[in-house]
Amino acid sequence: MKNYLIIFAVAFGLFSCNEAIDIEQPGRLGAAQAFQTVDDLEAGLLGAYDEFDTTPEIQFNAVFTDEVAIGFDNGGQGIGNGEYGFILNPGSAASQALWVNYNDGLNATTRVIESAALIEVDPADQARFNQIVGETLALRAFAHFQLLSYLSTDYTDDSALATILVNFIPTIDQALPRNTNAEIYASINDDLTRALSLLPSGSTDATRVSSDFVLALQARMAAYRGQYAQADALAADLLTRYPIASRAEYEAMYLDTDNTEVIFKLERAFGDNYDGQGTTGSGFAGGWAGANFAFVNATLAGSPYFEMGRAVFNELDPADIRYDVNVAPTSVIDPDYTTNQDPALDILVIQKYPGSEGRDLMNDLKVFRAAEMLFIRAEAAADAGNINGAANSTAAYLKQLRDARFGTDQPLPTFGSQQEAFGAILDERRIELVYEGHRWKDLKRLGARANRGVERDAIDCAINGACSLPVTDFRFTMPIPLVELNANNNIQQNPGY
């Protein structure tokens, strides 16, 4: 009897402890309570959109490569954290920001997707419900792809490690290993296939995910993987609906008043969560896109702490509309800069993000544009050996873009080799997509084929001697950040870190 009483007392004690631990807090909002209607689900989707921000990528791609120079009003930005000196390690802000931001996006989208199964949908709301779930699936696919694009050593190697596949809600104690490219690509493709089955065609809102967003992501992913037949077909299809912008449309696009060429952009508006300066000169970034380069506004008097890299400026022709969009008219341009070697006489103010809605430096973040699709067609042609000719060639596609940007008929280029053709593609991407978060990834995937790497002008790297970086360097793969390494013993770091 004494033994029975001891067993009963222990069991009762354990039960009481569990009761003390497993408390259901009054007012706690679980999925079943948070998502009860289609309206609730749409609120969840809008919350998920709010997790997506490309300003850290704009900052990292610009500062770590050769898009910017140290500005006259620089107070250590880019130098203190080492990015301008090619310093990249698990403690870098860029590494942490990209990891945390996109994993937050994965968490938010997956919660909406899983919660959708809990909702009883009225037939009158079915179309809206489908669109909400379709948009959320596509955003989750985008988050996985962005993480893969920074963390994978080789986009074309299915066995290479990428990021952690998070298409479910992990428990707080799960320490998950990284998945391979093949596993991440498979999940992305599953999400995009489902999204296409749910999203309506013919959407005209560039600030909401559409079926064309899905096709654009598929085209970009296929190009990154070297699957050019698929990439070319998708890009060609999108170009039938998104023409290359005219000079006037191109200029208006960066004032957020024209979307002719925009397939998708992240809207930034007065009073939203990104309406602020953000972390200047840091890979954390955030806030206004233009605050990645200046403190006040996109003029000489606006305290630019980063200026346009001289190597980029030298590729721009004043007759090209991209010159007007990217170079502020208040810039001080020294025609003898190579002789004078005085940065104070050569101040190239960046004007890519002048501001909108009356807010300086705040502009929408362009994610997919028609120009990128034309570049994908040019890459596909180069990969197939179709580098020259007046139609369906790398030369023809690059000429088409240049004709639009100059507003006049431009010479048809001629290339002596595939390497020259890929070099021309990278050079054109450099000035077309400057300050949009592409340069580092472009060099990573095409640099070897194009014989290109990071190349700063001598005047820009005199401050620290960091003039060039070959694409074979291990820093063309992002490290797993300390924030994950410290919490996850099952994570494997990338080579070199």
C-alpha positions in Angstrom: 0.0 0.0 0.0 2.9 2.4 0.8 4.4 1.7 -2.6 1.1 2.4 -4.3 0.8 5.7 -2.4 4.3 6.8 -3.6 3.5 5.9 -7.2 0.2 7.9 -7.0 2.0 10.9 -5.4 4.7 10.9 -8.1 2.1 10.6 -10.9 0.0 13.4 -9.4 3.0 15.6 -9.1 4.0 15.1 -12.7 0.4 15.8 -13.8 0.4 18.9 -11.7 3.7 20.1 -13.2 2.4 19.5 -16.7 -0.7 21.5 -15.8 1.5 24.3 -14.6 3.6 24.3 -17.8 0.8 23.7 -20.4 -1.2 26.7 -19.6 -3.5 28.0 -22.4 -3.0 31.7 -21.9 -6.4 33.6 -22.0 -6.6 35.8 -25.1 -3.8 33.9 -26.9 -4.4 34.1 -30.7 -3.8 30.8 -32.4 -4.3 30.1 -36.1 -7.9 29.0 -35.7 -8.7 32.2 -33.9 -6.6 34.5 -36.1 -7.8 33.2 -39.5 -11.6 32.6 -39.6 -12.6 34.4 -42.7 -11.2 35.2 -46.2 -10.8 38.8 -44.9 -8.6 37.5 -42.1 -6.5 35.5 -44.6 -6.1 38.6 -46.8 -4.9 40.6 -43.8 -2.3 37.8 -43.2 -1.2 38.0 -46.8 -0.7 41.8 -46.5 1.3 41.2 -43.4 3.5 38.8 -45.3 4.1 41.3 -48.0 5.4 43.6 -45.3 8.2 41.2 -44.6 9.7 41.6 -48.1 12.3 44.2 -48.6 15.2 44.4 -51.1 17.0 47.4 -49.7 19.6 45.2 -47.9 20.3 43.6 -51.3 20.6 46.9 -53.0 23.0 48.0 -50.4 25.2 44.9 -50.4 25.3 44.5 -54.2 26.3 48.2 -54.6 28.9 48.5 -51.8 30.5 45.1 -52.0 31.0 45.2 -55.7 31.9 48.1 -58.0 28.7 50.2 -58.2 29.7 52.9 -55.7 32.5 55.0 -54.4 33.1 56.6 -51.0 31.1 59.9 -51.0 32.4 63.3 -49.8 30.0 63.2 -46.9 31.0 59.7 -45.8 31.5 59.2 -42.1 32.8 55.7 -42.2 29.8 54.0 -43.9 30.9 50.9 -45.8 34.5 51.3 -44.4 33.8 50.7 -40.8 31.9 47.5 -41.4 34.4 46.5 -44.1 32.0 45.8 -47.0 33.8 48.3 -49.2 37.0 46.4 -48.5 35.5 43.1 -49.5 35.2 42.0 -45.9 32.4 39.4 -45.6 32.0 37.0 -42.7 29.3 35.4 -40.5 29.1 38.5 -38.4 28.5 40.8 -41.3 25.2 42.8 -41.3 24.4 41.8 -44.9 24.6 38.1 -44.1 22.3 38.5 -41.0 19.8 40.8 -42.7 19.3 38.6 -45.7 18.9 35.4 -43.6 16.6 37.0 -41.1 14.5 39.0 -43.6 13.7 36.1 -45.9 13.2 33.5 -43.2 10.7 35.9 -41.6 9.1 36.0 -45.0 9.0 32.2 -45.1 7.4 32.1 -41.7 4.8 34.6 -42.5 3.8 33.1 -45.8 3.7 29.5 -44.5 1.4 30.5 -41.6 -1.1 32.0 -44.1 -0.8 28.9 -46.4 -1.4 26.5 -43.5 -4.2 28.6 -42.0 -6.0 28.6 -45.4 -7.0 25.0 -44.8 -8.9 26.0 -41.6 -11.3 28.4 -43.4 -14.7 27.5 -44.7 -15.0 29.4 -48.0 -18.3 30.7 -49.2 -18.6 30.1 -53.0 -18.9 33.8 -53.5 -15.4 34.3 -52.0 -13.7 31.3 -53.7 -12.0 33.4 -56.4 -10.6 35.9 -53.9 -9.5 33.0 -51.6 -7.7 31.3 -54.5 -5.9 34.5 -55.4 -4.8 35.1 -51.8 -3.3 31.6 -51.5 -1.7 31.8 -54.9 0.0 35.1 -54.1 1.2 33.7 -50.8 2.6 30.5 -52.4 4.5 32.6 -55.0 6.0 34.9 -52.2 7.2 31.8 -50.3 8.8 30.5 -53.5 10.5 33.9 -54.0 11.9 33.9 -50.4 13.4 30.4 -50.9 14.9 31.4 -54.2 16.5 34.6 -52.8 18.1 32.7 -50.0 19.4 30.1 -52.4 20.8 32.7 -54.7 23.0 34.1 -51.9 23.9 30.9 -50.0 24.5 28.3 -52.8 28.0 27.8 -54.1 26.8 26.9 -57.5 23.3 27.5 -58.9 23.7 24.8 -61.5 24.8 22.0 -59.2 21.7 20.2 -57.7 23.8 18.6 -55.0 25.2 21.9 -53.7 23.9 23.1 -50.3 21.4 25.9 -50.4 19.3 27.2 -47.5 17.0 25.4 -45.0 13.7 24.3 -46.6 11.0 25.8 -44.5 7.7 25.0 -46.1 6.2 24.1 -42.7 6.2 25.8 -39.3 9.1 24.4 -37.3 9.0 24.0 -33.5 11.2 26.3 -31.5 13.6 23.4 -30.6 14.2 22.2 -34.1 17.8 22.5 -35.4 17.5 21.9 -39.1 20.3 21.2 -41.6 20.6 22.9 -44.9 18.9 21.4 -47.9 20.4 20.9 -51.4 19.6 23.1 -54.4 17.6 20.2 -55.9 15.4 20.1 -52.8 14.9 23.8 -52.7 14.2 24.0 -56.4 11.6 21.2 -56.1 9.8 23.1 -53.3 9.9 26.3 -55.3 8.5 24.6 -58.4 5.7 23.0 -56.4 4.7 26.3 -54.9 4.8 28.1 -58.3 2.8 25.3 -60.0 0.1 25.6 -57.3 0.2 29.4 -57.5 -0.4 29.3 -61.2 -3.4 27.1 -60.8 -4.9 29.6 -58.4 -3.9 33.0 -59.7 -6.1 34.7 -62.4 -4.5 35.8 -65.6 -4.4 39.4 -66.9 -3.6 41.2 -63.6 -2.5 44.8 -64.1 -1.5 45.7 -60.6 2.4 45.7 -60.5 2.4 45.8 -56.7 0.6 42.5 -56.3 1.9 39.0 -57.2 0.3 37.8 -60.4 0.7 34.8 -62.7 3.3 36.9 -64.6 5.3 37.2 -61.4 5.3 33.5 -61.3 6.5 33.3 -64.9 9.2 35.9 -64.3 10.5 34.0 -61.2 10.5 30.8 -63.3 12.5 32.5 -66.0 15.1 34.0 -63.6 15.5 30.7 -61.9 15.9 28.8 -65.1 18.5 31.2 -66.3 20.4 30.9 -63.0 20.3 27.1 -63.4 21.6 27.3 -67.0 18.3 25.9 -68.3 18.1 28.3 -71.1 15.5 26.7 -73.4 13.0 27.1 -70.6 14.2 30.5 -69.6 14.1 31.8 -73.1 10.5 30.6 -73.7 9.3 32.2 -70.5 11.0 35.5 -71.1 9.8 35.7 -74.7 6.2 35.1 -73.5 6.5 37.9 -70.9 7.9 40.3 -73.4 4.7 40.1 -75.4 2.9 41.7 -72.5 5.6 43.9 -71.1 7.4 46.0 -73.8 10.7 47.6 -73.2 10.0 51.2 -71.9 10.5 54.2 -74.1 12.8 56.9 -72.9 10.0 58.9 -71.3 8.5 55.7 -69.7 11.9 54.7 -68.4 12.4 58.0 -66.7 8.8 57.9 -65.3 9.3 54.4 -64.0 11.9 55.6 -61.5 9.5 58.3 -60.4 6.9 55.6 -59.8 4.5 57.1 -62.3 4.8 54.5 -65.1 4.7 50.7 -65.0 5.0 49.9 -68.7 8.1 47.7 -68.1 7.4 46.6 -64.5 6.2 43.0 -63.9 6.4 43.3 -60.2 7.6 45.9 -57.6 7.4 46.3 -53.9 5.4 49.4 -53.2 6.8 52.0 -50.8 4.3 54.6 -49.6 4.2 57.6 -47.3 3.6 56.4 -43.7 4.2 52.7 -44.2 6.6 50.6 -42.2 9.5 51.4 -44.5 9.0 55.2 -44.5 12.2 56.2 -42.8 15.9 56.5 -43.3 16.8 53.0 -42.3 20.3 51.9 -41.2 22.6 54.0 -43.4 25.8 52.4 -44.7 24.9 49.0 -43.3 23.8 45.7 -44.8 20.8 45.9 -42.5 19.5 48.9 -44.7 15.7 49.1 -44.6 13.7 52.3 -45.1 14.0 54.4 -48.2 16.0 52.9 -51.0 17.8 56.2 -51.7 19.0 56.3 -48.1 21.5 53.6 -49.1 23.4 56.4 -50.8 22.5 59.8 -49.2 21.3 61.2 -45.9 19.0 63.9 -47.1 18.2 63.7 -50.8 19.6 62.8 -54.2 21.4 66.0 -54.9 24.9 67.4 -54.3 23.5 69.2 -51.2 21.8 66.1 -50.0 24.8 64.7 -48.1 25.7 61.8 -50.4 27.9 59.3 -48.4 28.2 56.9 -51.4 28.6 58.2 -54.9 28.5 56.5 -58.3 31.5 54.3 -59.0 33.7 55.9 -61.7 33.9 52.6 -63.5 30.1 52.6 -63.8 29.9 56.3 -64.8 32.5 55.7 -67.6 30.1 53.2 -69.2 27.3 55.7 -69.4 26.7 57.8 -72.4 25.1 61.3 -71.8 22.8 60.5 -74.8 21.5 57.4 -72.9 18.4 58.0 -70.7 20.1 55.8 -68.1 22.6 58.6 -67.6 19.8 61.0 -66.8 18.1 58.6 -64.4 21.2 57.6 -62.5 23.4 60.7 -62.5 22.0 63.7 -60.6 22.4 67.0 -62.6 24.0 68.6 -59.6 27.0 66.2 -59.9 30.5 67.7 -60.3 32.2 65.9 -63.1 36.0 66.2 -63.6 37.0 65.4 -67.2 40.6 65.1 -66.0 39.9 62.9 -63.0 42.6 60.4 -64.1 45.2 63.1 -63.9 43.9 65.0 -60.9 43.0 62.0 -58.8 41.1 64.3 -56.5 37.7 62.8 -55.4 36.7 66.3 -54.2 36.7 67.5 -57.9 34.7 64.5 -59.1 31.4 64.0 -57.2 29.0 61.7 -59.0 25.7 61.9 -57.1 23.4 58.9 -57.5 19.8 59.7 -58.5 18.3 56.3 -59.1 15.9 56.8 -56.1 15.1 60.5 -56.0 11.8 60.0 -54.1 8.0 60.0 -54.7 4.8 61.1 -53.1 6.7 64.2 -51.8 9.2 62.0 -49.9 12.8 62.3 -50.8 14.7 59.0 -51.4 11.5 56.9 -51.1 10.7 54.9 -54.2 9.1 51.5 -55.1 11.6 48.6 -55.3 11.6 47.1 -58.8 11.9 43.3 -58.6 11.0 42.0 -62.1 11.3 44.1 -65.3 11.0 43.5 -69.0 14.7 44.5 -69.5 15.7 41.5 -67.4 13.6 39.2 -69.6 15.4 40.6 -72.7 18.8 40.0 -71.0 17.7 36.4 -70.3 16.9 36.0 -74.0 20.4 37.4 -74.8 22.0 34.9 -72.4 20.0 32.0 -73.9 21.2 33.0 -77.4 24.8 33.3 -76.2 24.6 29.9 -74.5 23.4 28.4 -77.8 26.1 30.1 -79.8 23.7 32.5 -81.5 25.9 35.6 -80.7 25.7 37.5 -84.0 23.0 38.5 -86.5 20.1 41.0 -86.8 17.5 38.7 -85.3 17.2 36.1 -82.4 20.8 36.7 -81.4 22.7 38.2 -78.4 23.6 41.1 -80.6 20.0 41.8 -81.7 18.6 41.7 -78.2 21.2 44.0 -76.8 20.7 46.4 -79.7 16.9 46.3 -79.0 17.5 47.5 -75.5 20.0 50.2 -76.5 17.8 51.5 -79.2 15.1 52.1 -76.6 17.4 53.7 -74.1 19.0 56.1 -76.7 15.8 56.7 -78.6 17.7 56.3 -81.9 18.9 53.4 -84.0 22.2 52.0 -82.5 24.9 50.0 -84.1 24.4 46.2 -84.2 27.3 44.8 -82.2 29.5 42.0 -83.5 31.2 39.5 -81.2 34.2 37.3 -81.8 33.4 34.7 -79.2 30.9 33.5 -76.7 33.0 35.0 -74.0 32.8 38.4 -75.7 29.0 38.1 -76.0 28.6 37.2 -72.3 31.0 40.1 -71.4 28.7 42.5 -73.4 25.6 41.1 -71.5 27.3 41.7 -68.2 28.4 45.2 -69.2 24.9 46.1 -70.3 23.3 44.6 -67.2 25.8 46.6 -65.1 24.3 50.0 -66.3 20.7 48.8 -66.8 20.2 47.2 -63.4 22.6 49.3 -61.4 21.5 49.9 -57.8 18.7 47.3 -58.1 20.5 44.4 -56.3 21.8 42.3 -59.1 25.5 43.0 -59.6 27.0 40.5 -57.1 24.8 37.6 -58.3 25.4 38.5 -61.9 29.1 38.3 -61.5 28.8 35.1 -59.5 26.9 33.2 -62.2 28.2 34.8 -65.4 31.6 36.3 -64.4 33.6 33.2 -65.4 31.9 32.9 -68.8 32.3 36.7 -69.4 35.9 37.1 -68.1 34.6 39.7 -65.6 35.0 40.4 -61.9 34.7 43.3 -59.5 36.8 46.1 -61.0 36.8 49.5 -59.4 38.4 52.5 -60.9 41.7 53.5 -59.3 40.3 56.7 -57.9 37.6 54.7 -56.1 39.9 52.2 -54.5 42.7 54.5 -53.5 41.2 54.8 -50.1 41.8 51.1 -49.2 43.5 49.3 -52.1 40.4 47.0 -52.6 40.4 47.4 -56.4 39.4 44.0 -57.7 37.9 40.7 -56.7 37.8 37.6 -59.0 34.6 35.7 -59.3 36.5 32.5 -58.1 36.8 34.1 -54.6 34.8 32.3 -51.9 33.1 35.6 -51.0 30.9 35.1 -54.0 28.9 32.9 -51.7 27.3 34.4 -48.6 28.2 32.9 -45.2 25.6 31.4 -42.9 25.3 34.2 -40.2 26.2 33.9 -36.6 22.6 34.4 -35.6 21.9 30.9 -37.0 25.3 29.3 -36.2 24.9 30.1 -32.5 21.5 28.5 -32.3 21.8 25.5 -34.7 24.5 22.8 -34.3 23.2 21.1 -37.5 23.9 23.9 -39.9 26.9 23.6 -42.2 28.9 26.7 -43.0 30.0 27.6 -46.5 33.6 27.1 -47.6 36.1 29.8 -46.7 34.3 31.1 -43.6 
